[in-house]
Amino acid sequence: MEKGGLTAALVGAGVAGSDGVYCADELRLGLRGQLRRVLAPKGVKVVRPVQLQYDWCYLLLAVDPRAGALKWRWIARMNEAHITPVIAAWGLDCVVWDGAPAHKAASLAAAPTKRVLLPPYSPELNPAERLFAAVRRRVEGEVYASLEAKRGVAERYLRELAADPTRVRQLCGWGWLQAALEAVPARAAAA
């Protein structure tokens, strides 16, 4: 996909303008904490606890940037066996995501969901990454008793976002993305 080529890629995949197009990706959420910058008075040394436990799960998230709608599911691994049933259950018309091996799996080709792959090394093109940054800001920098506790904080924040589609559109409904989605013809091209 070249610059400005999202519309052509969607049309090439057989997507119609009325189809729901979701941008999706996965976030690894674990107990190996990340330090965040904090404000402190000049000359005051900030001491923050760091969690060094290797325990994690994955958040599979899909966002419709036009409607501001979110779908998410927690999965144990980021592989074909865990992603395929979720995509099948969601019943999305089209999903736009990166070229991770699990996203190109043969079992996903059998699903009715059309797939459009983003160019390699371009997370800035995926609105789901913007939501992941918001989730990380909310959950990182703290020490949690368990992975479930950290996941609970992330889950509450995702519910908060899902209840406010306007906020989701502000986070990830970029002008170029809206224009590309609106430029898709109403009827799908014959394949």
N, C-alpha and C positions, 0 to 999 in steps of 0.2 A: 504494500500500500504506500503510495507516494503522498507527498504533501497535498492536502485537499482531496485525498482519494477515498475517504470513508464512504461517501455517498456511492461512488462507483463500486466499492467492495460490497456494500449492502445490496445494491441492485444486482450485482453479479452472483450473490448468494441466493437471490430470489426473494428478497425481503420487499414487502409492500409498505407504502407510507402509513397504512393503518395498523401495521404489525407493532407489537410491543418490542422495543429494542432495549435490552438490558446490558449494561457493562458489568463484568464480573471479575473477581480475582479472589485469592486466598491470603489470609494474614495468619502468620504463626504467632500465637499468643502463649507465652510461657512464663515460668517463674524466674528465669534468668533475667533479672531486672536491667533496665536501662536508666542511666542517670539523666536527669533533665536539668537545665539551667534554672536557677532560682534567684530571686532578687534578695539582696542582703545589704545592710549598711556597709559603706566603705571601711575596709580594714577588719571586718568580721569574717572569720573563717567558717564556712558552711560545712558541717559534717552530716552526711546522709548515709543511712544504712543501705547496703547493697545485698540483694538476694542472689545467691549463686546455686540455685537448685535446677537440675535439668529435668523439667517436667513441662510438657506443652500439649496443646491441641491446635486445631486450625479452624479459622472462621471463614467459611465460604459465603461471600456477600455479592449480591447483584443489585444494581441500582438502575432505575429508569430515570434518566436525567430530565426527560420532558415532564413526567408526572411527579417526580420527586418521591417515587415509591421505592421501598427497600424490601429485599428478601434476604434472609440469612439462615444458615444452619451451621452448627458446630460439628466437625468431623474429626476423627482420630488421626487420619493420615491424609496427605495430599496425593492421592493416587487414583487411578481409574476406578478401582473397586468402590471407593468411598464417594467420588464425585458423580459418577454416572447415575446412581439412584436418586440423588438430590435433584439433578437437572431434569430427570424424567418426571419426578414428582411435581416440580415447579411448573412444568408445561409451558415454558417460555417460547415465544415465536422465534426470537433471535437472541443470541448472546455474543457480545464482543469482548474478547479477552486476549491475553498474551499467548505466546506459542509454547507454553510449558508442555512437556510430554503428556501429562494427564489430560490436557485440553485437546490433544490430537488423537486421543484413543479411538480405536476401532469401535468400541461399544457405544461411544458418543455419536458416531456416524449413523448408527441405527435409530437414534432418538429423533423425534420430529423437529427438534430445535435446530434452527440454522445457526451455523457458527461462522464468525468473522474473526480472523486473527490480526492482532496489532503487529506493527513492525518490531523486530527484536530490540531490546534495550531501550524501551520507550515507556516507562511507567507514567511519565507526565501526560500521556494521552489517555490514560484510563481514569475515569472519575472515581472508581472504587478506591484507588490509592489515596485520594483526597479524604475520603471517609475513614480510611485506615489511619491516616495522620491524626484525625480528630479523635479516634478511639485511643490511639497511643497517648495523646496528650492527656486524656482522661484517666488512663489506668497506670501509666508508667511512673516511676519515681517513688513508689510505695512498696512496702514489704507486706505480702499477703500470707495468711496462714495456710492456704492451699490454692491449688489451681482453680478449684471450683469457686473460691471467694473472688479471685481476680476475674474469672469468667462472668460471675454474677454482676460485677461492676460494669463490665463491658456490655452485658446483656441489657441492663437497665438503661445505659446510655443509648444503645441501639433502639430500644423501645421509645425513648424520648425523641430521637431523630425521626423514627417512623411516624410518630404522631404529628410531626410538623413538616409536611412536604415542602412548604415554602423555604424552610431552612435547608433542606436537602438540595433543592434546586439552586439556592444561593451558593452552596458548597461546591456543587459539581455540574451545574447546568450552564457550562461555558457557552459563550456566544457562537464560537465556531462549531461546537458540537450540536447546538440547537439548529443552526443553519444547515449543517450536513444532514441531520435527521429530517428536517422539514423539506429538503430538496429531493428526498426519495419519492418517486412517483406513487400515486395511489394504488396502481395495479402492479403486481409483481411481473417482472420480465419472464418471458417463456424460457425455460432452461433447455 
